């Protein structure tokens, strides 16, 4: 102890003596002046670099000193910066210090000087500033080289939002220099005649390729050149977000973060920001190779607590974020494995799984999710390593998906990923009776019952329904039940039952068993009740039905209807205490009529029809218009009728009809109202409110007027479709009267004509016979005109027609047969030729009584022949000769002419004559009486007249006028009886 | 051996230049023999004409792609920033003999080749997303290499010229970004102008 005290005293004495010595030495050498100041420039960083030494510094001694530095620009008096720099100085040490200039160093000359003071606590006050060093001038303008314009700083990297000063140096002050930032002119401050500086405040980030800033030197309008720089503006480095670390295996810490904006720039001016992970307890650092995550190796098992600092850094800025945590609180488990299901039955299963072991005595919290039938159930369970959970209350025959995830139960950090698997429960017997309904068609002697049932829901089927059992039991006559098995998925069956009561039981069956039975009873007379149908209106595709409650024991009600157009029977069960329901289904279609029947179910399961209702879920306007007939058209009215129009098969209840009538008259008829059609035209409208009234008498019309009508039905939704109007024109007022007169007249005329036609022969014979009555003939007047006193008319009945023969000349003169052009040869002419004018009778085959006469002025040969006999006239014989006389004019002319010839002009030399029988003269003018159809006189007793006719006249050339050639001469003077 | 070192090697260097070729390098002809590795094609002149036409056809598109990618003020100040004011650009005498024209062409292609190499390198760094420009620059450099080979073959086989003094394009590695953009634009403007004359001359 004494030794220690002695040592301590000696130490303090020594120290005190040393201190005293130092003070004496320094006091002698003060002040300490900075010397050898040298200033250099760094164009890249736009900084001045100062280096100096301190004179008079004691050997091997360190002193804390403060250096005050002054920096002037352009001239020494223009001090732009003054500052102190404190440091510890050693003997003979070269000191360095840098100053970054906001103005590019190339644009101005800088001056630097400094002074110093000792700031060491070991020396007491007072301390004195040294003298200023001399000004050091720095100028780089001289090294710019050739060129008329320079812009600075080159390729400067700044942060978005910072302030930047740029400048240009123009060699020629005559040049006018304009500078632009991205095409927009900027204005600056002239530092000297050659230099102008521009302060750009809060520069924006435009692109990572840099921002072009350029200046153009010009004289007048003549450009002397453009020079520029590229300013690289970096986005501001953001602080990493959501920084966290966790481990899955206590070997590696996985740290993640959101890096934010990438601050990388083109031209390699600045790469993406780097991230460094630093752990303060261990002092370890790791440069991360990824921008948003980094792995940290856990090397010391004993270290439980970690203090991480994530440092983001680029050329301009550094950001950091820190987290402190206990390793066991950052356990992110790997997802469980070996997920299995054991003892799976219809409603239960056991789920097992395993967890990756972390450390001993680790407790895990696991969460189980069970998905099935659209539902999700969640269970939490705490386990050690092997997990197990009993899943109960499952639905039979259902596929489930179960998954599990786990976390550290002691310090929950986050759940692991899910691990899951599917499983299916076993089937069970259906749990509910099928919903059964029936429709009954009663026929003489039996009922046709169609049973319908709805498929059981998956919830109640408990498996796949394989078949349905239908058991039919006669309640009136105890007998064996009849069982029918109908394979699924059928949902109906048809039964033909006699007129007895039957009980029908229906069960659904799957592979495990049968469902409870659904029972329905068919009574003897199931549908005998007459129920009046009531109309209802649906709204929004729904029908609201209500009915009167039924007295007695009712176990429920059933409403059934048919879906259209499928015509599938649908039904709905309603409880016994309910007397209304709403039928709503997507199957309801607008414009379709639905018929609802409401049944009450008795305790004996017998259905009794209570009410019928019919309606539309939405009424539509009629889809078609009736076909209208117009009846009883008169001059003042007509009747429209559309009896065939069916009001039942319409898309709405027909409420009546609208009859539209158009006429030229402006005024509507009584009972009609004015209406405007969709096309804007006006017409008259009549409304019929009774849908069964399908006729309308439109009266008070004008005769001979045109009307147009159009009939359309209407429902609550509107009228039928537009159609064209039908035109009706009323007849004339007297036309009916005329019809009443004209029709009988026409009938009478027709009757007369028919009679005339039927009695034409009689009429002919009576009115205009073929052989006219000479006494009535017009010839008589002629004869009278000739004043023949011996007028005698032959009685036709006494006359026997005969032939007249005409004999040709014996000299063989060529003779033309009348009506023919055939020439007779001489040989032929050696025999007398005869012309038969009138046959004695038709088809006369033999000689008949006739009278022949001779005239010896005729050809002798002919007379010699003594031929006298009847020669029948062939029907084909030419009637030309006879035809010559058919015209009365010809007759008259002939008479006038030939009469004279016959008396005096016949030449003596004529040796041949023709004779014409007057019987052959059709003086009556009846053409039909020509020889083609000659009258058959019974006798030809005498020849009335004969006369000689020159051959020239009698046989004219065929080419001559027939009026001349066809002459029949009747000379009264030579008329013989 | 000296012959190889003094004559063939520089030629091979020129044929296989890399990006960033340096300042003008005069190659002094030595009395060396002309040596080529492969026999020249019979139809060399046609191939040369075809390659010149191909370059001439794509020069303007390359020029437009380039100055568009540089941003303002380049597209609107082509005459001031992209004028063909290229120093040391080898001259071309269109009225000379075929041999003289081929020698001139050789010098020009070497100059353009090195310059395009510099431009391609710069643009890949400055405009890494301008893929169309990069593709066009590479395609042009490829054709220039083929043209240089053909010109060399022609000179060697017909005129026995084994050595040509050449100058390279300016080295831009020490320049600031704006100067690189400007020099590249000037070079491509000069290229567009020259290649039209060359295509016409052959």
Interface residues (C-beta under 8 A of the other chain):
Chain A: X151 X154 X155 X180 X182 X183 X207 X209 X210 X212 X214 X216 X223 X225 X226 X227 X228 X229 X230 X266 X267 X268
Chain B: X70 X71 X72 X73 X74 X76 X77 X80 X81 X125 X126 X127 X128 X176 X177 X178 X181 X182
